[in-house]
C-alpha cells in the first residue's frame, strides 16, 4: 500500500514565478500533501508561499494544527497565505485534512459503493500570516484507489465530474491544469491516490 502523488502548476500569464506551491513528503508511514497559495501573485506571493512550504517541510512530523502555527510564524514580515493540508495514512486507512482560506479539496471514492462517493474539504475562513488561524481538522476513512485532490483558487470549481479516475495522478493533474484554469491567477492542483 502506498500513496502516489503528482501535481501541475501554471503561473498567472505574464508572471515568471507562481505564488502557488505544493509539498509532497513521506512522513512516517504516510504522506503529507499541501497546497499553499501566497496572497496575490508574483514575487511577493511566491516569497510567502516558499516560507510557508519551508516551515511545513521542516516540521512535517508535527500534527496538522501545529503545522498551521509553524507556517504562521514563518510569515512574519511577509504576505499571508491560504493553504490546504492532508495527511494520508495508508496503514490506518485514514486521511486527516484541513484548509484555511480559499483553497479547495475533494476526496473521490474509487468504490462508488462507499457513501458518500465524494467528500469535499470545508476550509476555515481567513488566511495565515495575520492573526493566528484556529482551523479544525477532519479525519475520513481512506480505501484503496481513493483519489484526493487539493487545488488553489486559480482552478475552476466543478472539474471533478469530468475526471477519468482510472488515469494516473499526473494525468489527472495535467487534465485539470489544461482544462480548468481560471486564467486570472496562479493555479496549482495536487493529486494523491491510495494505491497498491
N, C-alpha and C positions, 0 to 999 in steps of 0.2 A: 504494500500500500504506500502510495506516495502522492505528493502534490506536484502537479505540472503547472507551471505559470509562465505567462508571456504578457507583453504589453506593446502598445503602439501609441505614438505621440505626434503631435503636429503643432508647431508654434503658430501664433497669430500671423497671418500673411503680412510680410514686411518686417517681421521681427527675426533676429538671428538666434535668440535664446528663448526657451519656453519657461514660463513660471510654473508649469505643471510638471511635477516629478513623481517618481514612484520608488518603492523599495520592495524587493522580494528577498526574504532572508530566512534561511533554515535556522530555527531556534528550537533546541531540544529535539523532541521527536516530531515537531510540527513545523509550520511555515508561517511567518509573519508577512503580510502584504499590506501595503499602504499606498494611497494616492494623496499627494499633497499639492494644493493649488495656492500659490502665492497671490495675494490680493492684487488685482490689476494684471498687468502684463509687462514684458520687457525685463531689463536688467535688475531693477529693484525687486520685482516679484520673484525672479529667479534666485536672487540672493537669499530672500526669506525662505523660499522652498528648500534651497540647499541647506540652510541652517537647521530647519526642522527635520529634514531627512537625515542629516548627520546625527542629530540627537536620537532619532528613532533607531538608527543603526547602532549607535554606541550603547544604548540602554535596552536593546531588543529583548532581553530576558525578563524585563520587568512587566507587570500587568499593564493592560492597555490604558487604564485610567492614569497610571503613573507616567506612561509614555506621553500622554497629552500634557501633563505638567512639565515634563522634561522639554517638550517642544516649545511650550510657552516660555520657559526660562531661556531657551536658546535664541528667542526672537527679540530680546531686549535691544532697542535701537533700530530695529528693522520693521518692515511692513508685517502685517499679520498673515496668517494662512488659514485655509479651511482644509480639513482632512478627513479621510475615511481609513479606518484600520480594521484588519481582521486577523485573527489567529486561527489557523486551520490545524486541528489536531487529529490526524488520521487514526492514532491509537485509541483515543477516546471517542472517535467518530462524532466530534462536535466542532462547531465554529463559533467563536466569540467575536463580536464586532461592535464598532461604534462609529459614529460620524459627528463632526462638528462643522456646521455651515452647509453651503450648497454643493455638497458632493453627493454622488448617487451610488447606490449599491443594490445588487439583486442576486439572490440565490435561485438558480434554476435547477429543478429536480430532474435527474436522469430518468427516474421511475415515476411516471405520471400517477401511479397508484399512491405515491406518498403525497398526502394532502397537508397543507396547500402545496400545489405544484410550483409555486413561486413565492418567495419571501422577499420583501423589499426592506432595505435598510432605512430606518427612520432616523435621520440625523438630528442632533440637537442644534438649536438656533445659535447664531453668533459666529465668532471666529476666534482663533488662538493668537495671542500676542497682545491683546488689550487687557481685559480683565481675565483672570484665570477661568477657564471653562470647567464646568462640572458635568461632563456628559455621563450618560448611563450606558452600560454595555448590555448586550443581549446575546444569549447563547442559544444556538439551534442545533438539532441533530444533523449530521452530515452522513450521506450514504454514497456508496461507490458510484462514480460517474457524475455526481453533482458538480455544477459549474457556478463559481462565484465571480461576479463582475463588479469592480469598483471603477468609477469614472468621474472625471471633473465636469464642471458645468459648461464646458465647451462642446459637450456631446448632447445631442437632442434626446429627449425622453422618447420612450416608445420603441426603441430599437430591438428589444428582446424578442418581439413577435417574429422578426424576420431572420433570426439566427438559426443556423443549422448546427445543432448541438453535437452532431457526430464529427464536426470539424475539430481540428486541434485548437488549443488555446490561442496559438499565434494566428491561425486562420480567422478565428472569431474576432480577435483584437484588430487585425488588418481590415476585416469587413466593416467593423464599427467605425474605424477611423476614416475609411474611404467613403462610406455612405451616410454617416450620421453626425457629421461635424456641423456646428452652427456657423462657423466662419468669422465670428466676431470676437473670438477669444482663443487663447491657447486651449488645446484639447488633449486629453490622455485617457486611455482605457486600459485596465489591467484585468486579465482573465486568469483564473486559477481553477484547476479541476482536481477532484479527489479521484485518483486513478489507481489501477493495479500496479 
